């Protein structure tokens, strides 16, 4: 448990037990902790949020099928019956592999967690390939906040289109550009098309929502590259039947408030699209913690920030530091949930066995079992790849439903999700289309706060307290 200098109510330490710290409560972290529940080890999970989020379903929050509570489960409630599992909400700032500590901050307080074994499962964020300024106009989708912002942007575009009398501006407002034709991009494009063609039919007086233009862009030569050409064609054909425009072999070179510009990789020609709503689903970048750990371990991260790991998922010569999920680089494994789940379970199993006395030299190598990939394209349509078996259509959609139901955490969340999917399949309505101004503008507001200088913040607080600001007093005197 942590030592902490600014809060003297820190939880008591359990120094007699093997101390395990898990960074991140995504799939890797949660499944690692579940394996260690009731073992003779003291486990602390550190995450910046207090919930485990089922990330593959964020797009359904963004398009009003599910509410955030249906894909987010309280970490404390997940482990409420496991006395050896502790939870700390905080932002991890540093890992010291020599003294074996993890330093996290929480609302201005610094917490230091000593460990005997460390599992780093901090996941990945959105990558803009060196163009981070794109995020202001084209948010990614890695968190509940992201999904709610995207939902607000989508609904706001339709609402503003209802109010304008300028046809060119209405066309811009009704243009939705989604960058990245992987599973997330395909699923988003399909759901936005369903909203326009089915959910919102007849709800606006001054335009037909079916006139919305939905564009899916990617630099790859096909949709869903990991799924193979056959399933990629099926997904693309279904999207086109729904009215989605697909632009392949092209990369985005500029994004601004009015739209985006893309370049065709073959011809070099650049084209600008006026679009009010831009969504980014291309590329991921591993947590910056990876670079910190890699540097201390004498290894180098790859271009995506992933840490090269040994066959037992440890880093360099640190046999007590495991890196799993999106943060690790091993045998070209994809950044999917199953890699994180199996990696987390494997790391936890080694820790449990060695806490019972087994030597780390007896560790077996990590072996990943590929359970396949799947993506929904629309209602009743999904593509599924299970090793050499490929199928699509209604059967693929049912398979997708069953698999995702099995991995949603909590009986209540499974039940409500199943009911929501059932209602969505028979009714055009969606019951989670509520939006707020805060959801729409919070990202840019937080960005402004992040770049505000300490002096400016101090001056603002001084004015709030009613104390004269020396600089302002000097200006007045002048």
Secondary structure, DSSP 8 states (H G I E B T S, - for coil): -EEESS-TT-----TTSEEEEEE--SHHHHHHHHHHTTSSEEEEEEESSSEEE-GGGHHHHHTTSS-GGGTEEEHHHHTTT-TTEEEEE-EEEEEETTTTEEEEEETTEEEEEE-SEEEE---EEE--TT-GGGGGTEE--SSHHHHHHHHHHHHHHHHHHHH---HHHHHHHTEEEEE--SHHHHHHHHHHHHIIIIITTT--SSS-GGG-EEEEE-SSSSSSGGG-HHHHHHHHHHHHHTTEEEE-SEEEEEE-SSEEEEEETTT--EEEEE-SEEEE-S-EEE-THHHHHHHHHT----TT--EE--TTSEETTEEEEEE-GGGEESTT--SSHHHHHHHHHHHHHHHHHHHTT--GGG----------EEEEEETTEEEEEETTEEEEEHHHHHHHHHHHHHHSSSHHHHHHHHHHHHHHHH-S--S-----HHHHHHHHHHHHHHHS-HHHHHHHHHHHHT---HHHHHHHH-
